């Protein structure tokens, strides 16, 4: 099972969208505080639609609390400062892929501890970053692809149309 870790997320709509992606992929969501919203925020629930009750989510006080409760977690740090392209690393089947807050990313003090597993999404020109929920989806689906989409439905359901 993949794990998505959000470090101090600020925007409830992004977190709601990410929660929905986690439900659709069977991934766990880890939220490291302080959060920029209340967990019952209506924007969070609206973005997550009716998927939110099915989400496996844990909230932590801070990064130390997260590390204490997840010993041995293999962390991959998504940052624009990384040398590794996200497709050039191998994701363990229980990877923890961490993303920073929308306004500042992951703090340098944390990034410095993970140079080999820091990853980036290529962009052109002076583009600073992608939307957080888009970044999560891009990297998460690569990690799932590398693990053969374990446990996921790979065939579409045929749709029946009523032409009357």
N, C-alpha and C positions, 0 to 999 in steps of 0.2 A: 504494500500500500504506500502510495506517495504521500508526502507531507508538504503542505504549503505553509510557510511561516511568514507572517507580516509583522515587521518591526515598527511599532508605533504608527499604525495606519491613521490617516487623518480624515478621509472622505468616506462616509457611510455607503454611498452608491458603489464605489469601487469594491469595498469589502463585501457588499451584498452580491455583486456580480461574481466575485471570486468564490464566494460561498456556493453559489449556484454551479459554477464550474467544478468545484470540489465534489458536490453531490453527484454530478453527471459522470465523474471519473472515479468515484469511490475513494477520493483522497481526503485526508484529514486536514483541517484548518487550525493553525496555531496563531493566536493573536497576542503579541507582546505589547504590554502597556508602557506608558499611558496611551490610551486610545483617544483619538480626536472626536469621539462621539460616544453616546450611550449604546450599549449592546441592544437595546430595545428601540433604537431610533427608527422612525417610520421609513426614512429613505433607505436604510439598510434592508429592512424587510421588503420594501417595494422592489428594490433591485434584485433581491434574492427570491422574489415571488413566493410561491407556496413551497419552495424547496427548503427554506430555512429550518423547519422542524426536523428534517431528515439529515441535517448537517452534523458531522462529527467535529465539534469545535471546542477548543480549550483556550482559556484566557490566562495569561501570566502577568505578574506584577511588572517584571522587567526581564532583561536578557539573562541575568544570573539565575532568576527563578526558572526560566525556560531550560537553561542548561542543567540545572540541578534535577529537574523533573524528566529530562530526556538524556540521561547519560549515554555516551557512545553514539549519539546522533551524528550521522555523516552529513555535514552541512555543505551546501552549495550556495554561494553568495551571489545574487544577481546585482550587478553594478556596472555603470558605464565606465568605471575605472579599471576593469579587469582586462587581462591580456588574453584569456581563453574565450573563444567563441562558444556559445552554449551548445552547439552541435559537435564540438570537438572534445568533449569530456564524456566519460561513461557514468551514468546515473545508476546507483544501486537500486534494487527493487523497493527499498524502504527509505529512499532519499528524503532529505529535508532541504527544500529549496526556499531560501530566504530572500525576501524583498523588503526594501526600506520604505520609509514614509514618502509620500508624494512630493513633499517640498524639499527634502534633503537626502533621501536615500539612506543607506546603512551607514552608521557612524564609522569614521576612519579607525577608531580604536578597536572595533570588531573586525573590520575588513583586513587589517594587518595580520590577524591571526589565521587567515584562510587564503593565502595567495594562490595556492594550487587548485583550490576548488571555487575560486571566484570566476564568474562567467559574465559574458556580455552578449547583447543582441546587436549585431551590426546595423549601423544607420549611416546615411550619407550626410555630407556637409557638416554644418554646425548644429544639427538637431540634438537637443539636450537629452531627450528621453521620450519613451512611448507612454501611453496611458498604463497605469499599474495593472488594471485587470487584463488588458491586452498582453502585457509582458508576461504575466502569470500564465495565461493560456498558451502562449507561444512556447515557453520553456517546459511547462508541464506536459504538453502533448509530445514534445521531443523525448522527454524522459519516459513517458508511457510507450512511445514507439520503440525505443531501445529495449524495453522490457516486453515486447510483443503484445502490447495492450492487454496484459494479463487480466483475466476476469471480465473483460469488456465485450459487449456485443459487437461483432465485426460485420454483421450482415444487416442491411436495412430491412425494415418491415414493408411489404408491399401495401400500397394504399389502394383501397377500393373506391372508385368514383361512382356516384350516382348521376348518370347523364340525363335523367328525366327532368 
